[in-house]
Amino acid sequence: MNKKFYGKVIYDLSKEGRRAYSLPQNGLGDGLKDIPAVFLRSKAPLLPEVDEPTLVRHYNNLSTNNFGVDTGFYPLGSCTMKYNPKINEELCALPQWQGLHPLQPVETVQGALLAYDALQKALCEIGGMARFTLNPYAGAHGELTGLMVIRAYHESRGDAARVKVIVPDSAHGTNPASAAVAGLKVVEVKSLPDGTIDTEALRGLLDETVAAVMMTNPNTVGIFESAIPEIAEMVHACGALLYYDGANLNPMLGIARPGDMGFDVMHINLHKTFSTPHGGGGPGSGPVGVRKGLEEFLPNPRVVPIDRDADALFGATLKVEKSGKSLGRISAWLGNFAVELRALAYILTLGRDGLMLAAPLATLNANYVKESLRDLYKLPIDRVCKHEFVFDGLADKSTGVTTLNVAKRLLDHGFHAPTIYFPLLFHESLMIEPTETESLETLDEFIEAMREIAHEASEDPDKVKNAPLETPVRRPDDTAAALTPKVTYFEL
Ligand SMILES: *Cc1c(COP(=O)(O)O)cnc(C)c1O
């Protein structure tokens, strides 16, 4: 980043008369006279006047002002900012895909339908489910879809009394939000001090008004919930269904399958586990899988083989159809197709062996970082973690240096901050997820920076409290930015 461009907009660089183009004179002569006066400007628009090098440098510098996984380590817990292989981008940008239109006759889009079906089948194998829809646009959208499937299932049995969804207090905020949007009542169940769900408290909440229990495993503090088989049994005994939030499937790939544990419905975030660039609200995809017996409730439209026996990954002739029992349409067409293609490219590139290596590596990396920092950061849950873990701020609380300060100081070291103040179980949560894609050198650099910040907090706490010191923007006022955004350069 060239400091000359810090904090500037293109108008700041404007010099009268500068031009970044030179077009030939138009051949219309006095053509303007044919345009009715009412459509003509009284004065020229206020446009920035810059030469081409300034223009190019301005926008290129702007593009590197933001932090991305392609510019540095991004250990954002719960969000899985793993590196996104560039081959995915090349494959999904092929003109054969880009030129498709959703209204083309199915016989002319068999390749696209095969890709949809192949990904659907791969996810079934990974999740242990009977069928997936790829139509939902994101994780939260998948949760909503999954809960609508559950509602459709209960309604199909004439069981209208099931209006509650039980959600652990450690759950991602989208869980209770999706349940509310689906028209269901949210009931919270507490976690035990070791971060796992309180099975006995859950048992006490189960009755004939419960539609579903939503669980995340490993949960949002990175701990594997080993009581799931027992929980599945008691949830099913009361007639409810068990929902799996599989937004982060990294530590599970090829190791354990939600379907085998007794989950009935699940969603996966393709943009996290299966490597699509995300963050900043970029396009996502939240496929929903269901166990046998729930397939007909999945959203329309659906891609199905004409030859019903076709099990091969690629091969069947496919059609697009609607099911009468379906909850209906949840998105336009067949979801975010380019994200689906990236995920399929990623799965096929890694293959079974590669995918099965991702989980242990993600787990090893998280434990390596955790163990290397536990003397300086407070570790509230002292167990082997899966792909992520949570510190409760610095171990030494006497300095007054908060998790926010540590996160801001990391920016000066060239790292994106971890997730902070989530989960809500601890006051100073600092949630770290290194992912499997980082080298030992990168992890060591990060550990070194975290250790340096902890020492700095004791020796020169004000420096950490005033961080970041070297970024183009220091500490924006988040609340003011949200409530009174300044969206134009000019005073209107
Ligand atoms: C990211 C995440 C979600 C929500 O996914 P979006 O695609 O952001 O809607 C839900 N649950 C968990 C555990 C997550 O990490």
The ligand as an SDF file (V2000), in Angstrom:
LIG
                    3D

 15 15  0  0  0  0  0  0  0  0999 V2000
  -21.0280  -19.1200    9.4980 C   0  0  0  0  0  0  0  0  0  0  0  0
  -21.9120  -19.9250   10.3440 C   0  0  0  0  0  0  0  0  0  0  0  0
  -23.3010  -19.8950   10.1450 C   0  0  0  0  0  0  0  0  0  0  0  0
  -23.9880  -18.9660    9.1770 C   0  0  0  0  0  0  0  0  0  0  0  0
  -23.5720  -19.0730    7.8410 O   0  0  0  0  0  0  0  0  0  0  0  0
  -23.8060  -17.8770    6.8150 P   0  0  0  0  0  0  0  0  0  0  0  0
  -23.3890  -18.4320    5.4970 O   0  0  0  0  0  0  0  0  0  0  0  0
  -22.9480  -16.7520    7.2740 O   0  0  0  0  0  0  0  0  0  0  0  0
  -25.2510  -17.5160    6.8370 O   0  0  0  0  0  0  0  0  0  0  0  0
  -24.0770  -20.7330   10.9320 C   0  0  0  0  0  0  0  0  0  0  0  0
  -23.5330  -21.5170   11.8750 N   0  0  0  0  0  0  0  0  0  0  0  0
  -22.2000  -21.5600   12.1000 C   0  0  0  0  0  0  0  0  0  0  0  0
  -21.6610  -22.4660   13.1660 C   0  0  0  0  0  0  0  0  0  0  0  0
  -21.3480  -20.7660   11.3450 C   0  0  0  0  0  0  0  0  0  0  0  0
  -20.0380  -20.7880   11.5820 O   0  0  0  0  0  0  0  0  0  0  0  0
  1  2  1  0
  2  3  1  0
  2 14  2  0
  3  4  1  0
  3 10  2  0
  4  5  1  0
  5  6  1  0
  6  7  2  0
  6  8  1  0
  6  9  1  0
 10 11  1  0
 11 12  2  0
 12 13  1  0
 12 14  1  0
 14 15  1  0
M  END
$$$$
